[in-house]
Amino acid sequence: MKTALIYHPIFLQHDTGPHHPERASRLQSILRKLKKSGIIDGLALIEPQQASVDDIALVHPKDYVMGIQKACAAGHGSLDPDTMVSKDSYEAALFAAGAMKTAADLVFGGEADNAFCMVRPPGHHARPAQAMGFCLFNNVAIAARYIQDRHKLNRILIVDWDVHHGNGTEEIFYNDPSVFYISLHQYPHYPGTGSKESRGAGKGEGFNLNIPMPAGSGDTDYIKAFQEIALPAINDFKPEFILISAGFDGHKDDPLSSVNLTESGYHEMTRILKAAAQTNCKNRIISVLEGGYNLLSLANSTHSHLKALLA
C-alpha cells in the first residue's frame, strides 16, 4: 500500500503559547518518531495545497472566516479560554483544511492508497460559526463537503475516535443523511455533548451514532464497540469514502483524559476501518490528526496508525 503523509511546516507556526497542550512540539515529536523508526521512508511525503475561502465556506459562513483572519492578524490572542491564535494561525488553518483536500484528491485519483494529514490546528470542535476546543476550522467536515462537491460522491462516513466528542462535526451534519458521523469518546467529558440519544434530526435521524465510552475503557472495550456497534452500521450505510478524525488523546498516558487505549488499540481500530474501506469504497480512506497531548504516546500511537495504513 502507498500511504501519503500530508504535512507543511506552516503548522509549526501556529503559536498557542509556551504552556498550551496543543503546541508545535506535538508534530515535531511525531516527525522524530517516524524518522527514527524509518517508517517515513515508506511514506509519500506531500505538501498540501492551501484551502480557499470558498472551500472553508462549504462549512463555515464567510463572515466567520473573515473574523478568524482578522483575529489572527491582530497577533497573539484568545478566541475562547482554550483556543489561542497568533499571526500565522489563519494561514496554518487554511493549510490544515487544504491538507484534507490534497489527501482526498490523491486517494480518489489513485495516486495514493490512503493518507494521513498531520496538521494543526485540529478541527472537530469547530462549530459553523464558533471556534472552540483548540479548533478554528472543521477540517474533516470541510473534507466531507469537498468530496461531495468535487468528486460527486453521495455517502461520506466520518469516524471520530478522539477522546473528546466532536461536537462541531456532529452539529454540521446533524440533519444530513449523506454524511454518517460515528463518534467513540469518553463520556461524560469535554465538551459535554455526545450522548447516545443524539441520533440526528429530520432527514438526518439515524445518521449520527454516538458510542459513549466510560472512563477506564481500554483496547478491548473499544474494539468490541467497533465490531458490535460501529462496523454493522458502517456496512449498512455503505460509504463511498471514509474519513477518520484521528485523535490520540484516549491513550492511557494522555493528560487530558481517563481512557486507557494503547498503541495496539489504535492499530486495530485503523485496521478495522481500512478493511471496511476495502469492502465498501474501493479502499478510499484518509485520516486527520485531532488531539493527543502526551508527546511520547502521541508519537507512538501515530506510528501505529501509519503502520496499519501501510500494511
Secondary structure, 3 states (H helix, E strand, C coil): CCEEEECCHHHHHCCCCCCCCCCCHHHHHHHHHHHHHCHHHHEEEECCCCCCHHHHCCCCCHHHHHHHHHHHHCCCEECCCCCEECCCHHHHHHHHHHHHHHHHHHHHCCCCCEEEECCCCCCCCCECCECECCECCCHHHHHHHHHHHHHCCCCEEEEECCCCCCHHHHHHHCCCCCEEEEEEEECCCCCCCCCCCCCCCHHHCCCEEEEEECCCCEHHHHHHHHHHHHHHHHHHHCCCEEEEEECCCCECCCCCCCCEECHHHHHHHHHHHHHHHHHHCCCCEEEEECCCCCHHHHHHHHHHHHHHHHC
